[in-house]
Amino acid sequence: MPSYIYSLPMKVRDYECDLQGIVNNANYQHYTEHTRHEFLLSRGISFAELHERGIDAVVARMSMQFKSPLRSGDAFESRLALRREGVKYLFQQDIYRSSDGRCVFRSVVEAVCVVHGRLGRCAELDAIVPGSDAVAAGSDEVPSGSEAVSQ
């Protein structure tokens, strides 16, 4: 089981369901994206501020596994774990139904940063990855800036 570092409670809304009465598969991507955004905001990182500085974190790839459907009104918890591999930030994002604790959705989101038009690294994201120097040192400060990486 992943070491989750963030969790966001949510609830299925009627309009997210299809004719079969289950959550349409595209909405799981909305749930995971909302969770990533809220996680980053909770760590003091704003996509808008990064963009103003020429840094754009973008999804490069996403794998999804649908295990059991959610239905209208279901409460659920969207959980997130994070690690880095080279210039990729890997978000393990799983969704658990609150009523029975069952995992209903699993995904891995691979994100990269484009820094002034080039593949690069983002110090703010590096600092929040568990095991990074800033996290290991117990630093509460989020360093600013970024570093371009040659391809």
Secondary structure, 3 states (H helix, E strand, C coil): CCCCCEEEEEECCHHHECCCCEECCHHHHHHHHHHHHHHHHHCCCCHHHHHHCCEEEEEEEEEEEECCCCECCCEEEEEEEEEEECCEEEEEEEEEECCCCCEEEEEEEEEEEEECCEEEEEHHHHHHCCCCHHHHCCCCCCCCCEEECCC
